[in-house]
Amino acid sequence: MTFAAYAERRSRLKTYFDATAVKAWAQLTSDAPVSRIRETVRAGRDRMRATLLAWLPDRLSGVRVLDAGCGAGQLAVEAARRGAAVTAVDIAGNLVELARQRAPSELKGRIEFRVGDLLDPALGSFDHAVAMDSLIHYAVDDVVRALATLAPRVGRSMVFTFAPRTPALSLMHAAGKLFPKADRAPAIEPVTEARLRAGLTRELAASGWEIGRTERVVSGFYTSQALELVRR
Ligand SMILES: C[S@@+](CC[C@H](N)C(=O)[O-])C[C@H]1O[C@@H](n2cnc3c(N)ncnc32)[C@H](O)[C@@H]1O
């Protein structure tokens, strides 16, 4: 397992989300009209965000939440609305700026926006960490390593999503490879659930973490699966 691969992928993601895709991402995360295909993605993402938020405790007043890879800040805003003290971090500075601008003024004191790596220890400690679709571009061993790196700074739960390896996704993945490299988003890394679970158990069980709930969301062109890790 090499963390050099994580850094290399992160740098490509920064270029993509900070420049290439920033407009498309701003549009997808707003109420602006989008294509039928993107509507399915938007609907799926709404369901996934609701799922992850539902896995946090009902009472979030004063609870510290890390929105790891916050993008345009949708989840951070919802968590702050419920009273959480949110740190929203993303490697793409332009998206963080968009998130900062979009955050309702009454919530601004509850969200600290940061540009940088979601694994940066300088971000501090949290009760819960949420990574919605921000680890889907990393190889499974790096996802496990990233969560194991974050774990000592998280007290209660870590919830994240992965792209489950399904025949339909493998086909899309293969089709994506037909496009010229410059036009492509960094590839999503399909993950075999059993391999992910085995890696998480190997790296985290000894420090008191166990695997909790899981839920897959499929909506047109969006497929993503949430997984919860909780401290015993
Ligand atoms: C698919 S977007 C999802 C954004 C947001 N979580 C949401 O669901 O709306 C993935 C985000 O993760 C960010 N990201 C990926 N790797 C990261 C890292 N290592 N540190 C911080 N942000 C990262 C990207 O810049 C991008 O904004």
The ligand as an ORCA input file, in Angstrom:
! r2SCAN-3c Opt
* xyz 0 1
  C     -17.343     14.116     -5.643
  S     -16.893     15.540     -4.717
  C     -18.017     15.472     -3.345
  C     -18.112     16.775     -2.588
  C     -19.050     16.765     -1.390
  N     -18.636     15.827     -0.369
  C     -20.453     16.466     -1.830
  O     -20.878     15.310     -1.709
  O     -21.126     17.366     -2.351
  C     -15.374     15.020     -3.992
  C     -14.661     16.146     -3.266
  O     -13.618     15.609     -2.470
  C     -12.524     16.484     -2.532
  N     -11.313     15.737     -2.150
  C     -10.846     14.603     -2.708
  N      -9.733     14.188     -2.073
  C      -9.510     15.065     -1.066
  C      -8.514     15.158     -0.049
  N      -7.555     14.258      0.045
  N      -8.590     16.184      0.823
  C      -9.578     17.105      0.720
  N     -10.538     17.075     -0.225
  C     -10.517     16.062     -1.119
  C     -12.534     16.976     -3.966
  O     -11.787     18.157     -4.136
  C     -14.030     17.169     -4.200
  O     -14.471     18.457     -3.864
*
